[in-house]
Amino acid sequence: MDPVYAAVGTPPPPLASGDKDGDGLSDEREAELARTFAPIVLLDREDRALPASVPWVMEKSDFVEGAARVRRARRAFDDDVRKGSERPEDWVTYVNVYPRASGGIHVEYWFYYPYNDGPLFFKHESDWEHMTVRLDEEGLPLGAYLARHEDNNPGPFFTWSRLRKEGEHPVVLSARGTHATYANRSDLAWFESAASSCDELATCGDRPWRTWEGGGLSRLDDVPESALAGRAFRFDGRWGAAGFWPGTSAPRGPMFQSGHCAGGFASCRKPIEMASLP
C-alpha cells in the first residue's frame, strides 16, 4: 500500500516549455494519454438525468460567490436543467493527468450530471462522478479506480485485465440516476441498477458515451482564469442546494473532492487529506 496523497517527496521538475501545470509531463503527452484511455460510459436507457458540461449549466443557473448561504423561493435547478442534455455535443469530460508519487501516472476523468436522481429522497443538484486510470512509468495501463458514493477516494481498483475494453478504452457502467461508476452489472451495489453490459456497443439499447467524442475532453487546469467556468471550478462551495439528510446535498467541484489528485505529490492541487491506494 502506498499513500494516496504524498505530503512529502520531491515531484519531477517542470519542463522548460509545454508544461502548463508544471508537473514534469508535457501538455502534449498528457493530452495523448487522456485521449488514448478515455472511457466509454454506458448510460442506462431509462436514466432521466443525463450528462452536460459546466458552461451548459452555468448558462442556465445563477452563480453566486461570497455568500455563506443563499436562500431562494424556488429550488436551485429547474426541471429542464435537472434533465441534463440530450445532445452528446454538450457532454464534456474533465481530465486531470499527473505523476503518481510512487511512480507512474494517473489520468482522472470527471463526469458532470446536473442532477442526482437517487432512490427515495437521496436526490440533489449536480453530480460529479469520476474514474482514474493508473499507468506505469511508460504510460502503459495497469488498471483503473472506479468511484462510487463514499468509496471515491479514488474508488475500488480493477486491474486492466478485469475491465471490458474497446481498443484501449475501458467500458464502464453509469448507475441509473446516481451515476456511480461500475465495471459491470455484478459489480453493482444492491440498491443500484444500470445499463446492460451489451455484447455489441453498436447495437446496444443503452447509450454508449464515448467521452473523447461529442463535447470531448477538457483539462481541469486549462480553463481561462477570467472565464466564469474557471471561477466555478475554483469555487469551494456546493454546486446546488444543501440538504438536511446525508446524501441530499449538492457536492463541491472536482478540485475540492477527495478523489482529486489521488496518489499525486503535494504540489498537485489537493485541498484535503486522503487514505491509501493498493
Secondary structure as UniProt FT lines:
FT   STRAND          2..3
FT   TURN            20..21
FT   HELIX           27..36
FT   STRAND          40..43
FT   TURN            45..46
FT   HELIX           54..59
FT   HELIX           79..82
FT   HELIX           88..90
FT   STRAND          93..100
FT   TURN            101..102
FT   STRAND          105..117
FT   TURN            120..121
FT   STRAND          123..135
FT   TURN            137..138
FT   STRAND          141..146
FT   TURN            149..150
FT   STRAND          157..159
FT   HELIX           160..162
FT   STRAND          164..166
FT   TURN            167..168
FT   STRAND          169..174
FT   TURN            176..178
FT   STRAND          181..182
FT   HELIX           185..187
FT   TURN            190..191
FT   HELIX           201..203
FT   STRAND          207..210
FT   TURN            211..212
FT   TURN            214..215
FT   STRAND          217..219
FT   HELIX           220..222
FT   TURN            225..226
FT   HELIX           228..233
FT   TURN            246..247
FT   HELIX           254..256
FT   TURN            258..263
FT   STRAND          264..265
FT   TURN            266..267
FT   STRAND          276..277
//
